[in-house]
């Protein structure tokens, strides 16, 4: 397993964990958004730009949800 694959695995695993914990705190929503950004970076670095683009949009959706939840 090379470094890029390991980076992608960690990013997607973090997404899964933080998504499962979102109901506990609005901070987990923000952590989910951050892990989506990492997954987006992975997608672009790997050459799968559609995956990178979708993850970037998903991170924006999560940040918007976080902003609404923290109020």
N, CA, C and O atoms as CSV, one atom per row, in Angstrom:
chain,resi,resn,atom,element,x,y,z
A,1,UNK,N,N,0.848,-1.173,0.000
A,1,UNK,CA,C,0.000,0.000,0.000
A,1,UNK,C,C,0.893,1.236,0.000
A,1,UNK,O,O,1.745,1.400,0.874
A,2,UNK,N,N,0.692,2.085,-0.972
A,2,UNK,CA,C,1.502,3.305,-1.040
A,2,UNK,C,C,0.892,4.411,-0.175
A,2,UNK,O,O,-0.197,4.253,0.376
A,3,UNK,N,N,1.600,5.517,-0.066
A,3,UNK,CA,C,1.183,6.612,0.807
A,3,UNK,C,C,-0.134,7.244,0.400
A,3,UNK,O,O,-0.945,7.601,1.254
A,4,UNK,N,N,-0.350,7.382,-0.892
A,4,UNK,CA,C,-1.585,8.005,-1.371
A,4,UNK,C,C,-2.795,7.128,-1.039
A,4,UNK,O,O,-3.835,7.636,-0.621
A,5,UNK,N,N,-2.659,5.832,-1.222
A,5,UNK,CA,C,-3.748,4.922,-0.892
A,5,UNK,C,C,-4.040,4.938,0.601
A,5,UNK,O,O,-5.202,4.922,1.008
A,6,UNK,N,N,-3.015,4.968,1.403
A,6,UNK,CA,C,-3.194,5.039,2.848
A,6,UNK,C,C,-3.888,6.345,3.247
A,6,UNK,O,O,-4.768,6.342,4.108
A,7,UNK,N,N,-3.497,7.450,2.627
A,7,UNK,CA,C,-4.135,8.743,2.871
A,7,UNK,C,C,-5.624,8.671,2.546
A,7,UNK,O,O,-6.450,9.147,3.324
A,8,UNK,N,N,-5.971,8.083,1.411
A,8,UNK,CA,C,-7.369,7.940,1.023
A,8,UNK,C,C,-8.147,7.060,1.977
A,8,UNK,O,O,-9.294,7.357,2.313
A,9,UNK,N,N,-7.528,5.980,2.414
A,9,UNK,CA,C,-8.178,5.080,3.365
A,9,UNK,C,C,-8.472,5.796,4.682
A,9,UNK,O,O,-9.561,5.654,5.239
A,10,UNK,N,N,-7.512,6.556,5.172
A,10,UNK,CA,C,-7.710,7.293,6.429
A,10,UNK,C,C,-8.807,8.355,6.262
A,10,UNK,O,O,-9.645,8.529,7.148
A,11,UNK,N,N,-8.799,9.055,5.134
A,11,UNK,CA,C,-9.801,10.101,4.898
A,11,UNK,C,C,-11.210,9.517,4.851
A,11,UNK,O,O,-12.125,10.054,5.475
A,12,UNK,N,N,-11.387,8.433,4.124
A,12,UNK,CA,C,-12.718,7.834,3.995
A,12,UNK,C,C,-13.145,7.168,5.309
A,12,UNK,O,O,-14.322,7.217,5.666
A,13,UNK,N,N,-12.219,6.556,6.019
A,13,UNK,CA,C,-12.552,5.970,7.325
A,13,UNK,C,C,-12.973,7.058,8.307
A,13,UNK,O,O,-13.906,6.860,9.085
A,14,UNK,N,N,-12.295,8.206,8.279
A,14,UNK,CA,C,-12.673,9.326,9.144
A,14,UNK,C,C,-14.066,9.835,8.784
A,14,UNK,O,O,-14.855,10.171,9.667
A,15,UNK,N,N,-14.367,9.892,7.486
A,15,UNK,CA,C,-15.708,10.298,7.070
A,15,UNK,C,C,-16.765,9.383,7.689
A,15,UNK,O,O,-17.769,9.856,8.223
A,16,UNK,N,N,-16.537,8.096,7.614
A,16,UNK,CA,C,-17.491,7.128,8.148
A,16,UNK,C,C,-17.674,7.288,9.654
A,16,UNK,O,O,-18.798,7.285,10.154
A,17,UNK,N,N,-16.573,7.427,10.363
A,17,UNK,CA,C,-16.632,7.557,11.827
A,17,UNK,C,C,-17.349,8.843,12.234
A,17,UNK,O,O,-18.240,8.820,13.084
A,18,UNK,N,N,-16.959,9.962,11.627
A,18,UNK,CA,C,-17.562,11.236,12.012
A,18,UNK,C,C,-19.026,11.329,11.582
A,18,UNK,O,O,-19.828,11.975,12.256
A,19,UNK,N,N,-19.376,10.695,10.475
A,19,UNK,CA,C,-20.781,10.666,10.061
A,19,UNK,C,C,-21.624,9.913,11.088
A,19,UNK,O,O,-22.739,10.321,11.412
A,20,UNK,N,N,-21.083,8.824,11.588
A,20,UNK,CA,C,-21.807,8.037,12.590
A,20,UNK,C,C,-21.968,8.791,13.912
A,20,UNK,O,O,-22.910,8.530,14.660
A,21,UNK,N,N,-21.068,9.710,14.202
A,21,UNK,CA,C,-21.093,10.443,15.473
A,21,UNK,C,C,-21.765,11.813,15.387
A,21,UNK,O,O,-21.798,12.542,16.379
A,22,UNK,N,N,-22.297,12.173,14.229
A,22,UNK,CA,C,-22.856,13.520,14.036
A,22,UNK,C,C,-23.946,13.887,15.027
A,22,UNK,O,O,-24.054,15.055,15.402
A,23,UNK,N,N,-24.754,12.939,15.463
A,23,UNK,CA,C,-25.868,13.240,16.376
A,23,UNK,C,C,-25.387,13.633,17.766
A,23,UNK,O,O,-26.146,14.227,18.532
A,24,UNK,N,N,-24.147,13.316,18.105
A,24,UNK,CA,C,-23.630,13.584,19.448
A,24,UNK,C,C,-23.206,15.034,19.658
A,24,UNK,O,O,-23.329,15.563,20.763
A,25,UNK,N,N,-22.711,15.675,18.608
A,25,UNK,CA,C,-22.240,17.051,18.742
A,25,UNK,C,C,-22.113,17.687,17.358
A,25,UNK,O,O,-21.819,17.014,16.370
A,26,UNK,N,N,-22.341,18.991,17.316
A,26,UNK,CA,C,-22.172,19.684,16.040
A,26,UNK,C,C,-20.696,19.708,15.610
A,26,UNK,O,O,-20.399,19.945,14.439
A,27,UNK,N,N,-19.786,19.467,16.538
A,27,UNK,CA,C,-18.359,19.429,16.186
A,27,UNK,C,C,-18.026,18.220,15.317
A,27,UNK,O,O,-17.092,18.267,14.516
A,28,UNK,N,N,-18.784,17.142,15.473
A,28,UNK,CA,C,-18.566,15.972,14.615
A,28,UNK,C,C,-19.009,16.269,13.182
A,28,UNK,O,O,-18.461,15.699,12.239
A,29,UNK,N,N,-19.984,17.143,13.009
A,29,UNK,CA,C,-20.380,17.558,11.665
A,29,UNK,C,C,-19.231,18.316,11.015
A,29,UNK,O,O,-18.925,18.104,9.841
A,30,UNK,N,N,-18.595,19.200,11.777
A,30,UNK,CA,C,-17.444,19.933,11.242
A,30,UNK,C,C,-16.281,18.982,10.943
A,30,UNK,O,O,-15.594,19.143,9.934
A,31,UNK,N,N,-16.060,18.005,11.804
A,31,UNK,CA,C,-15.008,17.018,11.552
A,31,UNK,C,C,-15.325,16.200,10.301
A,31,UNK,O,O,-14.424,15.854,9.538
A,32,UNK,N,N,-16.610,15.891,10.092
A,32,UNK,CA,C,-17.023,15.194,8.880
A,32,UNK,C,C,-16.715,16.040,7.649
A,32,UNK,O,O,-16.236,15.525,6.639
A,33,UNK,N,N,-16.992,17.340,7.736
A,33,UNK,CA,C,-16.690,18.247,6.619
A,33,UNK,C,C,-15.188,18.255,6.324
A,33,UNK,O,O,-14.778,18.232,5.163
A,34,UNK,N,N,-14.379,18.287,7.374
A,34,UNK,CA,C,-12.927,18.255,7.188
A,34,UNK,C,C,-12.456,16.971,6.552
A,34,UNK,O,O,-11.565,16.985,5.703
A,35,UNK,N,N,-13.045,15.859,6.952
A,35,UNK,CA,C,-12.652,14.584,6.345
A,35,UNK,C,C,-13.123,14.500,4.896
A,35,UNK,O,O,-12.480,13.842,4.078
A,36,UNK,N,N,-14.232,15.153,4.567
A,36,UNK,CA,C,-14.665,15.225,3.166
A,36,UNK,C,C,-13.661,16.018,2.332
A,36,UNK,O,O,-13.388,15.668,1.183
A,37,UNK,N,N,-13.115,17.081,2.909
A,37,UNK,CA,C,-12.092,17.860,2.204
A,37,UNK,C,C,-10.863,16.994,1.955
A,37,UNK,O,O,-10.284,17.033,0.869
A,38,UNK,N,N,-10.462,16.214,2.957
A,38,UNK,CA,C,-9.321,15.311,2.774
A,38,UNK,C,C,-9.610,14.273,1.688
A,38,UNK,O,O,-8.738,13.967,0.875
A,39,UNK,N,N,-10.825,13.735,1.673
A,39,UNK,CA,C,-11.196,12.776,0.641
A,39,UNK,C,C,-11.223,13.431,-0.733
A,39,UNK,O,O,-10.880,12.796,-1.730
A,40,UNK,N,N,-11.623,14.685,-0.792
A,40,UNK,CA,C,-11.601,15.422,-2.054
A,40,UNK,C,C,-10.173,15.596,-2.558
A,40,UNK,O,O,-9.894,15.400,-3.741
A,41,UNK,N,N,-9.285,15.959,-1.664
A,41,UNK,CA,C,-7.870,16.089,-2.032
A,41,UNK,C,C,-7.344,14.758,-2.556
A,41,UNK,O,O,-6.636,14.712,-3.562
A,42,UNK,N,N,-7.694,13.683,-1.870
A,42,UNK,CA,C,-7.280,12.357,-2.322
A,42,UNK,C,C,-7.792,12.079,-3.736
A,42,UNK,O,O,-7.040,11.606,-4.588
A,43,UNK,N,N,-9.058,12.370,-3.981
A,43,UNK,CA,C,-9.632,12.129,-5.304
A,43,UNK,C,C,-8.892,12.873,-6.399
A,43,UNK,O,O,-8.590,12.306,-7.449
A,44,UNK,N,N,-8.600,14.138,-6.156
A,44,UNK,CA,C,-7.872,14.909,-7.167
A,44,UNK,C,C,-6.442,14.402,-7.345
A,44,UNK,O,O,-5.953,14.323,-8.472
A,45,UNK,N,N,-5.770,14.060,-6.251
A,45,UNK,CA,C,-4.401,13.552,-6.355
A,45,UNK,C,C,-4.345,12.204,-7.071
A,45,UNK,O,O,-3.383,11.911,-7.781
A,46,UNK,N,N,-5.366,11.398,-6.882
A,46,UNK,CA,C,-5.411,10.086,-7.498
A,46,UNK,C,C,-5.781,10.170,-8.975
A,46,UNK,O,O,-5.525,9.236,-9.735
A,47,UNK,N,N,-6.374,11.272,-9.378
A,47,UNK,CA,C,-6.784,11.443,-10.768
A,47,UNK,C,C,-8.255,11.161,-10.997
A,47,UNK,O,O,-8.717,11.165,-12.138
A,48,UNK,N,N,-8.990,10.920,-9.940
A,48,UNK,CA,C,-10.427,10.676,-10.037
A,48,UNK,C,C,-11.150,11.989,-9.738
A,48,UNK,O,O,-11.757,12.144,-8.678
A,49,UNK,N,N,-11.080,12.929,-10.678
A,49,UNK,CA,C,-11.616,14.262,-10.422
A,49,UNK,C,C,-13.111,14.277,-10.135
A,49,UNK,O,O,-13.547,15.132,-9.365
A,50,UNK,N,N,-13.947,13.370,-10.713
A,50,UNK,CA,C,-15.359,13.408,-10.313
A,50,UNK,C,C,-15.545,13.111,-8.821
A,50,UNK,O,O,-16.375,13.741,-8.165
A,51,UNK,N,N,-14.784,12.165,-8.287
A,51,UNK,CA,C,-14.841,11.865,-6.856
A,51,UNK,C,C,-14.388,13.081,-6.053
A,51,UNK,O,O,-15.023,13.442,-5.062
A,52,UNK,N,N,-13.303,13.710,-6.471
A,52,UNK,CA,C,-12.805,14.897,-5.785
A,52,UNK,C,C,-13.815,16.030,-5.793
A,52,UNK,O,O,-13.983,16.734,-4.797
A,53,UNK,N,N,-14.477,16.200,-6.912
A,53,UNK,CA,C,-15.474,17.263,-7.031
A,53,UNK,C,C,-16.689,16.997,-6.145
A,53,UNK,O,O,-17.167,17.900,-5.459
A,54,UNK,N,N,-17.182,15.776,-6.158
A,54,UNK,CA,C,-18.345,15.432,-5.334
A,54,UNK,C,C,-18.015,15.574,-3.851
A,54,UNK,O,O,-18.838,16.066,-3.080
A,55,UNK,N,N,-16.845,15.156,-3.454
A,55,UNK,CA,C,-16.456,15.290,-2.044
A,55,UNK,C,C,-16.303,16.754,-1.645
A,55,UNK,O,O,-16.607,17.113,-0.508
A,56,UNK,N,N,-15.843,17.597,-2.550
A,56,UNK,CA,C,-15.740,19.031,-2.257
A,56,UNK,C,C,-17.135,19.624,-2.037
A,56,UNK,O,O,-17.336,20.415,-1.116
A,57,UNK,N,N,-18.090,19.244,-2.880
A,57,UNK,CA,C,-19.461,19.718,-2.719
A,57,UNK,C,C,-20.051,19.177,-1.409
A,57,UNK,O,O,-20.723,19.906,-0.681
A,58,UNK,N,N,-19.799,17.911,-1.119
A,58,UNK,CA,C,-20.305,17.307,0.112
A,58,UNK,C,C,-19.737,18.011,1.344
A,58,UNK,O,O,-20.433,18.157,2.349
A,59,UNK,N,N,-18.485,18.444,1.274
A,59,UNK,CA,C,-17.911,19.171,2.406
A,59,UNK,C,C,-18.603,20.522,2.583
A,59,UNK,O,O,-18.812,20.964,3.713
A,60,UNK,N,N,-18.956,21.175,1.486
A,60,UNK,CA,C,-19.677,22.447,1.584
A,60,UNK,C,C,-21.059,22.239,2.211
A,60,UNK,O,O,-21.505,23.051,3.021
A,61,UNK,N,N,-21.730,21.156,1.837
A,61,UNK,CA,C,-23.035,20.834,2.431
A,61,UNK,C,C,-22.884,20.597,3.931
A,61,UNK,O,O,-23.698,21.071,4.723
A,62,UNK,N,N,-21.845,19.866,4.319
A,62,UNK,CA,C,-21.625,19.572,5.737
A,62,UNK,C,C,-21.292,20.840,6.520
A,62,UNK,O,O,-21.750,21.002,7.651
A,63,UNK,N,N,-20.515,21.727,5.943
A,63,UNK,CA,C,-20.198,22.988,6.623
A,63,UNK,C,C,-21.471,23.813,6.812
A,63,UNK,O,O,-21.655,24.438,7.856
A,64,UNK,N,N,-22.330,23.815,5.828
A,64,UNK,CA,C,-23.600,24.540,5.954
A,64,UNK,C,C,-24.468,23.925,7.058
A,64,UNK,O,O,-25.099,24.649,7.829
A,65,UNK,N,N,-24.499,22.594,7.132
A,65,UNK,CA,C,-25.237,21.921,8.199
A,65,UNK,C,C,-24.643,22.253,9.554
A,65,UNK,O,O,-25.378,22.496,10.510
A,66,UNK,N,N,-23.316,22.267,9.648
A,66,UNK,CA,C,-22.652,22.607,10.910
A,66,UNK,C,C,-23.024,24.024,11.341
A,66,UNK,O,O,-23.319,24.264,12.512
A,67,UNK,N,N,-23.010,24.949,10.406
A,67,UNK,CA,C,-23.341,26.336,10.715
A,67,UNK,C,C,-24.774,26.443,11.244
A,67,UNK,O,O,-25.033,27.207,12.174
A,68,UNK,N,N,-25.686,25.699,10.670
A,68,UNK,CA,C,-27.072,25.705,11.134
A,68,UNK,C,C,-27.243,25.040,12.487
A,68,UNK,O,O,-28.052,25.490,13.298
A,69,UNK,N,N,-26.501,23.988,12.742
A,69,UNK,CA,C,-26.595,23.254,14.010
A,69,UNK,C,C,-26.002,24.024,15.177
A,69,UNK,O,O,-26.505,23.934,16.297
A,70,UNK,N,N,-24.951,24.770,14.934
A,70,UNK,CA,C,-24.283,25.448,16.052
A,70,UNK,C,C,-25.091,26.632,16.567
A,70,UNK,O,O,-24.836,27.121,17.668
A,71,UNK,N,N,-26.052,27.094,15.795
A,71,UNK,CA,C,-26.893,28.222,16.230
A,71,UNK,C,C,-27.840,27.791,17.250
A,71,UNK,O,O,-28.632,28.597,17.739
